[in-house]
Amino acid sequence: MLINVDYALFHWINELANSLTFLNGTMRFLAQYAPYLFGVALLIYWFTFKMPHRMMVLEAVITVCIGFVMSWGLGHLFYRDRPFVGHLVIQLIHHDPNASFPSNHALGAFALATILWIHHQKFRVLWVILAVLIAVSRVWTGVHYPSDILAGALIGAGCAVGVHQFIRSRKLPGIFMQAAIIFYEKWEQKLGIKPGEQARTKMTEYTSSVQMKSRR
């Protein structure tokens, strides 16, 4: 029964490509290229040279990596064909006929949107909206079932919350992450990308804020 509901919902969303054709170009962009906007955002945060931002970016990378490993495992355990393999669908973008469940695009988008939300970054509501639009576009363009999207979104958001709580509740993960960033920043300083004094100042500021939070 759930499979029938899943397909019925897929069919309803996918058929919108026929009735709302003026949105198809936007949906193609969202399905294929919009996820890269999250990557651009992380690069911008990284090159603010602020330790809290760099810790957030590193946390985001760890979250996505864990999420994709989980997705890879689930894709093998519960293999499911893409909608266009077993059904006649409106397929707006090319895609290999590989595992459909869960959606990596939804996973990555919701993982990063959740990280930005947890860290109270500016425009975080817009990032969540973008994640939702990416998720819908993957069904609209005919490459995922709604349940693929839901599973990916839950895994992504769940990993983001779990990783964040793990890092914040223990000292060692934060220390190792800071050490990795400081090691990287030494190369930045050698290349003249970032002044050394700025690195020490931001490190001190971040360490102090973490200590204050842990005391609370």
Solvent accessible surface area in square Angstrom, and as a share of the most:
residue,aa,sasa,rsa
1,M,187,0.83
2,L,149,0.74
3,I,131,0.67
4,N,106,0.54
5,V,81,0.46
6,D,15,0.08
7,Y,69,0.26
8,A,59,0.46
9,L,82,0.41
10,F,2,0.01
11,H,82,0.36
12,W,157,0.55
13,I,24,0.12
14,N,3,0.02
15,E,66,0.29
16,L,40,0.20
17,A,2,0.02
18,N,94,0.48
19,S,83,0.53
20,L,60,0.30
21,T,84,0.49
22,F,153,0.64
23,L,55,0.27
24,N,17,0.09
25,G,43,0.42
26,T,71,0.41
27,M,15,0.07
28,R,95,0.35
29,F,93,0.39
30,L,13,0.06
31,A,0,0.00
32,Q,64,0.28
33,Y,116,0.44
34,A,0,0.00
35,P,33,0.21
36,Y,147,0.56
37,L,74,0.37
38,F,3,0.01
39,G,33,0.32
40,V,76,0.44
41,A,8,0.06
42,L,22,0.11
43,L,108,0.54
44,I,112,0.57
45,Y,32,0.12
46,W,38,0.13
47,F,98,0.41
48,T,46,0.27
49,F,41,0.17
50,K,89,0.38
51,M,1,0.00
52,P,59,0.37
53,H,33,0.15
54,R,0,0.00
55,M,4,0.02
56,M,0,0.00
57,V,12,0.07
58,L,42,0.21
59,E,2,0.01
60,A,0,0.00
61,V,72,0.41
62,I,59,0.30
63,T,0,0.00
64,V,24,0.14
65,C,73,0.44
66,I,74,0.37
67,G,0,0.00
68,F,83,0.34
69,V,103,0.59
70,M,87,0.39
71,S,6,0.04
72,W,168,0.59
73,G,23,0.22
74,L,47,0.23
75,G,6,0.05
76,H,124,0.56
77,L,135,0.67
78,F,122,0.51
79,Y,124,0.47
80,R,59,0.22
81,D,65,0.34
82,R,15,0.06
83,P,0,0.00
84,F,42,0.17
85,V,71,0.41
86,G,62,0.59
87,H,75,0.33
88,L,176,0.88
89,V,27,0.15
90,I,38,0.19
91,Q,71,0.31
92,L,31,0.15
93,I,13,0.06
94,H,152,0.68
95,H,37,0.17
96,D,83,0.43
97,P,89,0.56
98,N,72,0.37
99,A,31,0.24
100,S,0,0.00
101,F,45,0.19
102,P,7,0.05
103,S,0,0.00
104,N,73,0.37
105,H,56,0.25
106,A,0,0.00
107,L,0,0.00
108,G,11,0.10
109,A,3,0.02
110,F,38,0.16
111,A,0,0.00
112,L,19,0.10
113,A,2,0.01
114,T,23,0.13
115,I,1,0.00
116,L,1,0.01
117,W,114,0.40
118,I,38,0.19
119,H,32,0.14
120,H,136,0.61
121,Q,25,0.11
122,K,143,0.61
123,F,120,0.50
124,R,76,0.28
125,V,81,0.47
126,L,105,0.52
127,W,44,0.15
128,V,50,0.29
129,I,85,0.43
130,L,24,0.12
131,A,0,0.00
132,V,68,0.39
133,L,72,0.36
134,I,0,0.00
135,A,6,0.05
136,V,53,0.31
137,S,0,0.00
138,R,5,0.02
139,V,4,0.02
140,W,9,0.03
141,T,0,0.00
142,G,0,0.00
143,V,0,0.00
144,H,2,0.01
145,Y,16,0.06
146,P,18,0.11
147,S,39,0.25
148,D,0,0.00
149,I,17,0.09
150,L,111,0.55
151,A,18,0.14
152,G,0,0.00
153,A,14,0.11
154,L,116,0.58
155,I,24,0.12
156,G,0,0.00
157,A,29,0.23
158,G,43,0.41
159,C,15,0.09
160,A,0,0.00
161,V,71,0.41
162,G,40,0.38
163,V,16,0.09
164,H,23,0.10
165,Q,105,0.47
166,F,101,0.42
167,I,11,0.06
168,R,67,0.24
169,S,79,0.51
170,R,128,0.47
171,K,160,0.68
172,L,114,0.56
173,P,25,0.15
174,G,10,0.09
175,I,94,0.48
176,F,136,0.57
177,M,13,0.06
178,Q,14,0.06
179,A,53,0.41
180,A,53,0.41
181,I,2,0.01
182,I,57,0.29
183,F,131,0.55
184,Y,80,0.30
185,E,2,0.01
186,K,108,0.46
187,W,133,0.47
188,E,3,0.02
189,Q,61,0.27
190,K,148,0.63
191,L,133,0.66
192,G,67,0.64
193,I,84,0.43
194,K,3,0.01
195,P,84,0.53
196,G,21,0.20
197,E,116,0.52
198,Q,58,0.26
199,A,9,0.07
200,R,153,0.56
201,T,61,0.35
202,K,42,0.18
203,M,43,0.19
204,T,88,0.51
205,E,90,0.40
206,Y,9,0.03
207,T,43,0.25
208,S,51,0.33
209,S,42,0.27
210,V,46,0.26
211,Q,88,0.39
212,M,103,0.46
213,K,116,0.49
214,S,73,0.47
215,R,191,0.70
216,R,217,0.79
